Amino acid sequence: MKFPELVLGQELSKLCMAQFYEIRSQSCSEPRAFFHRLRAGGRIVQNRDIGRLNPFLLIAALCAGTCACQRAMPVPPVPKVVTTGFPARVRVQLDAAYAEASAHPENAGASGRLGMLLHTYQQLDLAETCYRRAHLLDPKVFEWAYYLTLVEQIHGETDQAIADARAAVKLNRSSRPGRMRLAEALLQGKDFKAGRKLYEDLVKEEPDLAIYHYGLGKALAAEGSMSGAIDEYQRACQLSPIFSAARYALAMAYRETKDLDRATQELAIYKRNPNGNPPEDALMAQITALNQGGLIRAQAAQQYMAQGRPDEAVKQLETAVASDPNDEVAHANLVAAYWELKQWDKAEQHYRIAAKLNPATTSHYVFGLVMLDQKRYAEAGEAFRKALELNPRDNGANTQLGRVLELQGDLRGATRQYETALQSDPNSRATNYLLGMALLKSGEGQQAIGHLLKTLEPVDEKTPGYMRELAGAYRKVGDEARARYYYQRSGGENQAAGAGSLGTSKDVQVKAGAASANQP
């Protein structure tokens, strides 16, 4: 925020006014008012100009400016926090912090602590107000400037984020997280050179931290150095294999350099775990540690599931429901974890609880998979239909309902269901495979081939199996040349996959608890 024009009397010259701004910029609590070079009458004011100012007028300007600075950036009031929608233990936590901040509006720490709690429960607008209060009340505390910068970046307030990040770094130049936030803000503001320099320094100081290599990669890519960006993204992925943003950036960098095979490979890895994150910095860990609503355990469980460790996910989620038996999201996630472990009884137990707590639970879909794997087709179909009542365009539920119909002998109904599924995701590999095979059974070979061709990408360990099914389809329609071609590409006719070995339930995304990251 810029200073408003100050009217101090006709006798105060523009030169005096400009000098006031330059001096006041050293002490005003609003970071964006830090002007280092100001123009007066079309020229830069130099320190030597002070000697030509009337000292009494200068003092008057400084005094008036102090008041103007305070008026320009007033401390906002403590925001009203409504906690009725949170679990009981979270309400107690938030209500206590809100009461303290309201009772002591002049206390920066009370406002900052309330901001941290609002931050951990994703109430970011209110958190920003609290952080701004804390920063204005006590501009010498690094944490308030740091957290304020972080929320401003999330909100896309780039200019403000750069100014507040600079203020944070000025308060603690040794803080790597602080410099990283400044580098990120500079990249958002398209100052790629300055952002790159900061990330280069951070990589030198701490070369084993994936997020610094990722940031440097982004800066290099923005400057057009794709080979350098690829090197940094690769290093980030080596240091943190579940770092999904770095993996995706690497895939896009390969695509930019026309290396489509590697781009496809990296994108396939990314799709297996699109929500993986690197370890947090120490300051963000303080925010995370405040969360008592099950969000952190849900996030940890999600990471364990992505890593293929459902047993560890179960430990996190069982702890969550022991703490709060009414945590529907944790129960829903347990359905998915126990499905992975093939512990059907426990999966069903938690599904019944989740559905009772919330008839619109996200676990209808996964419970359908639990039933499907036990060949309880009627119950599976009922579960998938409940999922479709909540979202008729759900590709996964439509596809799996098609499987149920096919297994019950309704091939025509299954075909219609697969076609419905493709309306929301025309490139779904699993759905195209299942529809292609159903059409092949119905004698519609050419239509089947059109769908089976869409299963050949991305190129991964399943591609040879899909190629063999495609080769078999070509053979059925009498195109022996193409059949031989795809058999050869797949590794040989004798390795043909069985019809049931592809397009299984695990090829369609499991979405149970997908909204858990947004729930307290």
Secondary structure by P-SEA (a helix, b strand, c coil): cccccccccccccaaaaaaaaaaaccccccccccccccccccccccccccccccaaaaaaaaaaaaaaaaaacccccccccccccccaaaaaaaaaaaaaaaaccccaaaaaaaaaaaaaacaaaaaaaaaaaaaaaccccaaaaaaaaaaaaaacaaaaaaaaaaaaaaaccccaaaaaaaaaaaaaacaaaaaaaaaaaaaaaccccaaaaaaaaaaaaaacaaaaaaaaaaaaaaacccaaaaaaaaaaaaaaacaaaaaaaaaaaaaacccccccccaaaaaaaaacccaaaaaaaaaaaaaaccaaaaaaaaaaaaaacccaaaaaaaaaaaaaaacaaaaaaaaaaaaaaacccccaaaaaaaaaaaacaaaaaaaaaaaaaaaccccaaaaaaaaaaaaaacaaaaaaaaaaaaaccccccaaaaaaaaaaaaaacaaaaaaaaaaaaccccccaaaaaaaaaaaaaaaacaaaaaaaaaaaacccccccccccccccccccccccccccccc
